[in-house]
Amino acid sequence: MTQTIGSSTFQGRPRLGRPYWRMWWANAISSTGDGAFVAALPLLAVTVTRDPRLVAVVTAATYLPWLVLSLPAGAIVDRYDRVTLMWRSQAVQAAVVAIVAILVVFRQGSIAALGVAGLLLGSAEVIFSNAAQSVLPALVPPELLPRANGSQQVSLTVGESFLGPPVGSLLFAAAATLPFGLDAASFAGSAALLARLPRTSQASGPAKATIRAQIAEGLRWLARHRLLRVVAVLLGILNFANQMGQAVLVLLATQTLRVGSVAYGFLLAATAVGSVAGGLMSPPLVRWLGMLPSLIIVGAAETALFVGVGLAPDPAVAAVMLAGQGFVVTMWNVVTVSLRQQVVPAHLLGRVNSVYRMLGWGLMPLGALAGGFVAHAAGLRAPYIVAGLLCGLALLAALPLLRAAAP
């Protein structure tokens, strides 16, 4: 049984405690820097090349670690102290982004260099993200997990998509190195906050258990849980589709919709508006609708919204579609993250999360590459339209499986 540390009560009701809020602020700080980086990196790539295939390579490199490192990362998260892994991962990311800033100063920001940086950042993110989701049940009571996850989603979204992208695009317009310096500083600040969290080491079975044995245990657990298995596969298809569009969004915005670098940041911020609304409204909405209807609504909405972005006649319509995507993605995350934290045993959470995320996120680099090639062959609007059709077909195929697996 997981022991919850740092929670408090008010008039007999459990409350989120100081450790949770320290983690919340650490995520809020680093996500703001991340948002600036997310806006600046494609803008920097576009200054190097306008080939959508090469621009997509940078995105693919960032998400490749979710395919190749997720399984060992899960075993590591269950084997070592999760808080320590979190702050050390952020420290590594701070160093990598600082090197990118230096490369920009000396005009050495080639596609190859950006791809390597994305690969290193993504590798550290696999460890950090897995540890962050796995440590949360030790910081808050089980009944507060949906609220805690919703608040986390709001802080991450506000930073990554609302505050960060406009700031990053404005800083990039002033000097290309500035957003990368901001991201490096935000990672360092986050690491300093996380280092002060109480340690939450997990016992992971026999002391002599190998990494391979631990990975196999996580694989077996998820394979036996039909609902999580179906949701993970469906998530993989949705994320593949999402990256088809996201990989070339900077080109769609700057070349087809004719927005500048500053306006591009504000276009990304539209996603955050929807995500913040999703983080605030999803917990009561999911309680009212139920888990299965919520997931079906998200899949259907994604289908329409992807096609809507692809057919958008101007930046305003595209912004509305992106805001809708932000809402439904956050709704999906609140449902599925809370579900995993509640049903997976604490000592297995890192490994099961890693298997789930390998299935759910592992196809993202392939989706990014597919988007680049589809855009090269059929135009910059085509990846979003193809992505919408793919989401619709996946949802139709998954519906009977979801109904059969739902409790």
N, C-alpha and C positions, 0 to 999 in steps of 0.2 A: 504494500500500500504506500502511495506517495505521501510524504510529509510536506505540507504546505508551510513555507516560511515567509515571514514578513507580512502576512495578511493581518487585518485588524477588524474590529467590529464596532458598529455604532448603533446603540439602542437594540442590541441583539442581532443586527444584520451584518453579515460579512462585508468587508470593504477591501478594495485594492490597496495594498500596503506600499510602504516606501520603496522596497526593492523593485516592485513592478514599475513604479513611476520613474525610478532612476533608469531602468531599462527603456521605458517609453521615451524619455528625453534623449537618451543615447541614440535610439533609432531615429528620432525626429531630426537630430543634428546631422547624422550621417546621411539620412535620406535627402535632406536639402542639398548637400554637396553632390549627392548622386544625381539629383535632378538637374543640377547645373551641368554635370558631366554628360548625362544622357542627351541634353540639348546640344552641347558643344561638340561631342565626338562625331556625330554625323555631319555637322557643319564643317568640321575640320576635314573629314573624309571627302566631302564634296569639293573642297579646295584642291584636293590631290587628284581626284578622278570623278567623272560623271557617269562612268560605266556602272549600271545598277548591280551587275554581278560582283564587281569588286567592292562596292559599298556594302553589299550583303555579306561579304566575307568577314567584315569587322564584327557585325552582329552575330554571325554564326560562330565565330571564335569565342565570343563572350559566353555563349550558351552551351558550347561543346562540353565543358566540364560536367554539366548535368547529366550527360549521357555516359561519360567514361569514368567519372569519379564518385557518383552518387552512392554506389554500394559500399565501397570502402569508407567513405565519409560517414555513413550511418554507423558502421561498426566503431569507428573512432569516437563518434559522439557518445555512444553508449559505453565506451571503454575508459574515457578520460573525463576530467571535470569540464562540464559544458560552458561554464562562465569563462574559464581560462581560454578555451578554444575560441570563444566569441571575441574577446578583446585582442587576442593575438592575431586573429584573422583580420580585424579592422586595422591593426598596426601594419600588417603586410600590405593591405590595400592602400593605406596612406603612402607607403614607400613607393608602390608601383605608380600611383597617380602623380606623385612628386617627380618621378623620372619622366613621365609623359610631359609634364609642364616644362621640364628642362629641354626635352627634345623639341618642343614647340618653339622655345626661345631661340634655339640654334637652327630652326627650320629643317629638322630631321624627321618630321612626322609623316613617314611614308605609310602606305597601306600595310606593309609587312610589320612595321613597328607597332602600329595601332592594333593589328591583329594579335600580336604577342601580348601586348598590354591587356587587351580584352580577355585573352586566355588566362592570364595570371589573375586578373580581377575576378573572373568567373570561378576559378578554382577556389580562391579564398571565400567567395560568396557561398559556394556549396557547403563548406564547413560552417560558416556563420549562420546561414539561414536555417540549416538543419538543427544546429544547436539552439538557436533562438526559439524555434517552435517546440523543441523537446524540453527546454528548461521552464517554459511558461507554467505547466501544471504544478511545478514545485514552488512557484511564486504566488499563485492565486488559488482560491478554493474552486472546486469543480463547477459549482453553480455559477461562478462568475466568469468562466472561460469564454462564453459568447461575447459578453461585454468587453472583456479584456482583449479578445481578438479584434472586435469591432474598433476599439480605441486604437489598437496597434495599426489596423488598416488605415484609419483616418490619418494618424501621424505620418505613416509611410507615404501615403498618397499625397498629402499636403506638401511634404518635402519633395518627393520624387517627381510629382506631376504639376503641382500648383505653384509653389514658391520657387523651386529650383530651376525649371526650364526657362521662365522669363528672365530670372537673374542670370542664368548661364548664357542665354542668347544676348542679353544686354552687355554682359562682360566680354563675350566673344567679339561683339561688334567693336568694343573699345580696345581690347587687346586679346589675342587668341589664347594667351597663356593664363589669363586670370581665372576662368572657370575651373581649370585643372588645379590651380593653386588653392582655390576655395574647397574643392573636393578633398584634396589631401589634408587640409586643416580640419575639415569636418570628420574625417576618419580618425584622425589623431584625438580629437576631442571626444568622440564616441568611445574610443578605446580607453581613455582615461576614466570615463564614467563607469564603464562596464567592469573595469578592474576592481571597483569598490563594491561590487555585488557579493553577497554571501555565496560560498562555494556549494555546489549541488551535485557532488559526484554520485554516480549510479553504480550499483553492483550489477555486473553483466554476466552472471553465471559463474561457472568454475574458473578459477584463476588461470588454469592452463588452456582455456579455450582459445583457439586460433581465430584470427580475423576471418578466415574462410568459413569456419564453423559458425561464427556469429552472423555473418552475412547470410548463410544458408538458413539460420533460424528466422531471420527477418523475412526472407523469401517465402518460407513455408507458412508463416503466420498470415501474410497478406494473401497468399494463394488460397488459404482456407476461408478467408473472409470475403464472401461473394460480392457484397455491396461495395466495399472499398476497392476491390479488384475492378469492377465494372466502371466505377467513377474514375479510377486512375487511367484506364484506357481511354475513356471518353475525354478526359482532360488532355491527354496526349494529342488527340486529334484536334481539339479546340486550340491548343497552344501551337500546333503545327500551322494551322490556318492563321492564327493571329500573327505569327512571325512572317508569314508570306507577305502580309501587308506592312507590318512595322518595319521590316528591313528596307523598304523603298519609300517609306512615308516622307522622308526628307526630300526625295526627288519629286514625289507627287506634289508636295506642298510648294517647293521652290520653282519647279519647272512647269507643272500643269496648272496649279492654282495661283501661281505667280505671287507668292508671299516672300518677304525678305527674311533675313536671319532673325531679326527681332520678333517679327510677327510669327515666325515658326515656333518660337518659344511660347508665345501666348496660345498658339493652336494646340500645343501639347498640354498647356494648362487646362484646356477645356476638358480633357480626360479627368483631371483632378477634381473639377467641379462635380462631375458625376460620381467619382469615387468617394468624395467626402460625403455626398448625399447618401451613397450606398452604405458607407460605414455607419452613418447615424440611423438610417432607416431600416437596414437589413435585419438586425436582431428582432424587433417587433414584427416586421413583415414576415420573416421566416416562421416565427411562432404562430402567426395567423394562418399562413398558407400551408405550412408543413414542409418537411425536408424534400420529399420527392417532387411535389409541385414546384417548389422553388428552383430545383435543378433543371426541371423541364422548361420552365419559363426562361431561365438564363440561356439555355441552348437555343431556344426559338428566337429570343431577342438577338443573340449573337449572329444568327443567320441573316436577319434583316439588317442589322447595323453594319455588318461587313459590306454587304451589297450597297447600302446607303453611302458609305464612305467612298466606295469605288465609283458611284454614279454622281457624287456631289458636284453641282455646277459651280460652286464658289466656296471660299473658305468658311463662310458663316454656316452653311449646311454641313460641311465637313466637321466643324466644331461641335455642332449639335449631335452628330452621329458618334463622335469620339467621346463626348460626355456620356451618352447612353452606354457605350462600351465600358467606360469607367464604373458606372453604376452596377452593371450586371456582373462584371468581373469581381468587384468587391463583395457582392452578394454571394457569389459562388465561393469565394475564399472564406467568408464568415461561416458558411454552412459546413464546408468540407474540413477546414482546419479544426473547428470545434468538435466535429464528429471523430476525427482521428485522435484528438487529445482525450476524448472521453472513453473510447472503446479499446485503445491500444494500451497494454500494460506499460507502466512507466519505464521498466528496465529494457523494454523492446522499442520504445518510441523512436529513438534515433534511427535504428535499423529499418523499422517499418516505414518511417518517413522517407528514408533514402530510397527504398524500393518504389514507394508511391511516386516520389518525385522523379526517379529515373524514367518511370513509365509516363508520367505527366509532363515532364519538362525535357526529356531526352530527345524528343523529335524537334525541339525548337531550332537547333542549328540547321537541321535539314529543311525545315520550313523556311528559314531565312534564305538559304541557298535557292530553294525552289522559287521563292518570290522574286529573287534577282533574275533568274533565268526566264520566268514567265513574263516579267516586265520587259526584259530585253527582246523577247519574241513577240509579245502582243500588246505592249504599251504599259504605261505606269498605272493605269486604272485596273488592269486585268487581275493582278494578284488579289485585290480585295474582293472582286466579284467571284473569282474561283474559290477563295476562302469561304465566302458565304455559302456557296453551293455545297462545299465539302462539309461545313458545319451542319447544314440541314440534313444531308444524307446520314451523317454520323448519329444525329439525334434520333432519326427514324429507326435506325438499326439498334440503337441502345434502349429505346423505350420499353420493349418487352422484357429485356434483361433487368432494367431498373425496377420495374414493377414486381418482377419475381423476387428480386433481392431485398427490396425495402422491407423493414420490420413492420 
